Amino acid sequence: MDDRPASLPTPRTIAARALGGGRPSPTALTPVIDMSATYTRDADNGYSSGPVYGRKDNASVQQAERQLAELEHAREALLFGSGMAAATAVFAALPPTHIVAPKAMYWGLRVWLERFGSVFHEISFVDMSRLDAIRAAIRPGRTGLVWIETPSNPLWTLTDIMAVSDIAHRAGALVCADSTVATPVLTKPLDLGADIVMHSATKYLNGHSDVVAGALATADPSGLWLRIKEMRDQNGAVPGAFDAWLLMRGLRTLDLRVREQSRSAALIAERLAGHPVIAGVLYPGLPTHPDHAVAARQMPDGFGGMLSVRVRGGGAAAVAVAARVQLWRRATSFGGIESLVEHRASIEGEGSSCPEDLLRLSVGLEDPGDLYRDLAQSLDLLA
Ligand SMILES: *Cc1c(COP(=O)(O)O)cnc(C)c1O
């Protein structure tokens, strides 16, 4: 140690402080990444600029939240470390109550509700395509939440958000809509009366299959929302700054991607419907789909990039078709640039109600003609 003045630190100290930290260029065209886990106090011991600690104050996370809030016509949005973290935050923040949830819903959340959600809440699982079934399940004054998922995984059944919100609100219940498949491009649940919209941002919102994240958004940031926000900040179920930055990048092209994926999925669904080895095509855009009328009203700009097919010959035939495709990738998840095929019953495992002969298709951004021909060559081998 030498005796230089405190105002002249050594190069080692200057380097260790990264030149004092500091701000990136305020004129940068693209968003910057706020990697800081903590923020400095003012000399007067205050935090006049706002942020204190990374778990709840990260600027990149907040910037992505504002971007998503715009897209959903929301007042506030919250990002989470995964879609499951976002969904379960709603149930965990809700004081014990009766909940109405769909029979057909994302498998992972259904299992969580049965194993963990039911410790706090009483849950009725109903057919969310049938308004009379929902009316019968709701207990006025006692049901606190109606959870919906539309279109639902993997049969793509629709729930009429406006009608269900009306029924729920009359009974004093809130409505939360898992809109992962529709995205704000095709459906805006808050505009239709839902209180909270939920997303697995892992899917379309990010859209590049390289981030696991989730989100909630609301038009009324009061009541339950405040508990959810407080719980998220304390539990720390937040994404990292780089993931938030990647999500921001993904959201910039969400509208274009989803419209194109919807167009391609519609073309592929129509052509597959005529294939002799296909026993049924499940796509809300087809007039043969049982919920087509609701879909046409609720998704006026497209029916989404997801469809399922049922293959003649059962589970073994479905797995054989998936084994022979060249362009489609065999993987779970969806909403990315690469088209994916999945034998859904295999991943859901024991207790799954998914038909064995069903293949779930996530249509990406490749040429739809190439995608159809690839499926057709694989299906032809069964004919
Ligand atoms: C994937 C998915 C989830 C769960 O999201 P993760 O990001 O995987 O945790 C919830 N709901 C739906 C409809 C999904 O597709």
The ligand as an SDF file (V2000), in Angstrom:
LIG
                    3D

 15 15  0  0  0  0  0  0  0  0999 V2000
  -46.4250  -23.3940  -21.6680 C   0  0  0  0  0  0  0  0  0  0  0  0
  -47.7110  -22.9680  -21.0900 C   0  0  0  0  0  0  0  0  0  0  0  0
  -47.8360  -22.6270  -19.7390 C   0  0  0  0  0  0  0  0  0  0  0  0
  -46.6560  -22.7190  -18.7890 C   0  0  0  0  0  0  0  0  0  0  0  0
  -45.6530  -21.8010  -19.1310 O   0  0  0  0  0  0  0  0  0  0  0  0
  -44.0770  -22.0520  -18.8530 P   0  0  0  0  0  0  0  0  0  0  0  0
  -43.4480  -20.8310  -19.4260 O   0  0  0  0  0  0  0  0  0  0  0  0
  -43.7070  -23.3330  -19.5340 O   0  0  0  0  0  0  0  0  0  0  0  0
  -43.9270  -22.1460  -17.3710 O   0  0  0  0  0  0  0  0  0  0  0  0
  -49.0730  -22.2000  -19.2780 C   0  0  0  0  0  0  0  0  0  0  0  0
  -50.1460  -22.1370  -20.0900 N   0  0  0  0  0  0  0  0  0  0  0  0
  -50.0740  -22.4770  -21.3850 C   0  0  0  0  0  0  0  0  0  0  0  0
  -51.2860  -22.3910  -22.2510 C   0  0  0  0  0  0  0  0  0  0  0  0
  -48.8580  -22.9100  -21.9230 C   0  0  0  0  0  0  0  0  0  0  0  0
  -48.7920  -23.2670  -23.2000 O   0  0  0  0  0  0  0  0  0  0  0  0
  1  2  1  0
  2  3  1  0
  2 14  2  0
  3  4  1  0
  3 10  2  0
  4  5  1  0
  5  6  1  0
  6  7  2  0
  6  8  1  0
  6  9  1  0
 10 11  1  0
 11 12  2  0
 12 13  1  0
 12 14  1  0
 14 15  1  0
M  END
$$$$
